[in-house]
Amino acid sequence: METPAPDWSELPVDIMCDVLKLLECPDLVRSAAVCTLWYNAYSTARRIGICLGHQTPCLLYCTEAAGLKALGMYSLSERKAYTMPFPESPIIRNWVGSSHGWLVATVEKSELMLLNPITGAMIVLPPVTTMEHVNPLLNDDGVLERYEVSYYDGALPRVEKGRSAFSLDEYGDLVYSKATLSCDPSSGECIVMLIHEPFGQLSFARVGDAHWRWLDMHSYYSDCIYHDGWFYAMADEGAIDAYNLSEPSVDIHKRLLPKILRTVSKCHIVQAEWGDVLQIIRTETYYPERPEGPVYITEFEVYKVDFDEQKRVKMTGIGDYVLFIGKSTTSCFSEHIAKYGGSGRHHGGSRTQGRGRGSMEENVEDKETRQEDRHCRTATTPEDDGTAALPAPALSPYLCWP
């Protein structure tokens, strides 16, 4: 007598939700069409905003046809593009960060909100006008017309170095640099850390807060991650500051590692797939006597950071891994994920850095042929080194986001 096949419809919804966490995003969406049980589990997952497990990276972008009404998602695992409708209101204009499956998006009047593009869940963050340096400018009818930003830092006595006024929509493009999340926002315990102008300063808010709180200890930050209960913020000179905002006293701050640069360079910080935290120093060096003519070459130095020992060690390579470095997102993936173009190698450069809707993503490949004087290098275009371009859909560069 044959053993009857297992009846998947008998699984409790909570167990099904645990199964759904293991699926790639496209498979998660498809799971709702399997049967009534799976649809119920999928609906529950959307309602509670589950954080999916490890995911193959996706490229998010907007298309000219859909405009601001939909989001394009290119799945690297399937090499296929999808269209995901945006909520009708508010209109998503840009985003300044992503983690745990959520985007930190800017909407009308440069307000910030959290958006889960898979589940459609939205969480409103405190108003722009609650930020330390912002003063609302009203017209004669008392309607908000512009934002005025005062230029000062935390140094005492306070010296204001000027003011600038921005239109409601351009404010976010020009002032926000990057937002970092401490955890999945659906847990209710999430903290959002925002790097912003003036002077690359920090402000934070917890989900449910009514206002932003300014951290006035330091300025000129370029990147930030959350790791083991602490926010680690990277200054342009290579210094690393640590903030513990989970304690009753939110101003817990310490300079963990000192400056390592004499000149200002772009610095990034990221947790690698294998667990280590990496500090990345990006510089552009001018070579006036290259055979092909004068050129600026982007070079990278990578350090492994040990927070317990409070030290960093310069690395000569990152093995079979790739760094994706951008304005709002810095990531580290295994090389097999990046090699989805069918070629044995992948290109080392892409879009241009800029404020507003555009963002820069450069990938750094750990190949001996791509290193010079122990610096990692990037090509300026996919064709420069003879490698294959990524098979992503044809996009307008200014509409691409990482």
Beta strands, then each sheet from edge to edge (+ up, - down):
strand 1: 58-61
strand 2: 70-75
strand 3: 80-85
strand 4: 94-99
strand 5: 102-106
strand 6: 112-115
strand 7: 122-124
strand 8: 134-138
strand 9: 144-150
strand 10: 163-167
strand 11: 176-181
strand 12: 191-196
strand 13: 201-206
strand 14: 213-215
strand 15: 221-227
strand 16: 230-235
strand 17: 240-244
strand 18: 252-257
strand 19: 266-271
strand 20: 277-287
strand 21: 295-306
strand 22: 311-315
strand 23: 321-326
strand 24: 330-334
strand 25: 361-365
strand 26: 371-372
strand 27: 375-377
strand 28: 400-401
sheet 1: 3+ 2- 1+ 28-
sheet 2: 4+ 5- 6+ 7-
sheet 3: 8+ 9- 10+
sheet 4: 11+ 12- 13+ 14-
sheet 5: 15+ 16- 17+ 18-
sheet 6: 19+ 20- 21+ 22-
sheet 7: 19+ 20- 21+ 27- 26+
sheet 8: 24+ 23- 25+
end
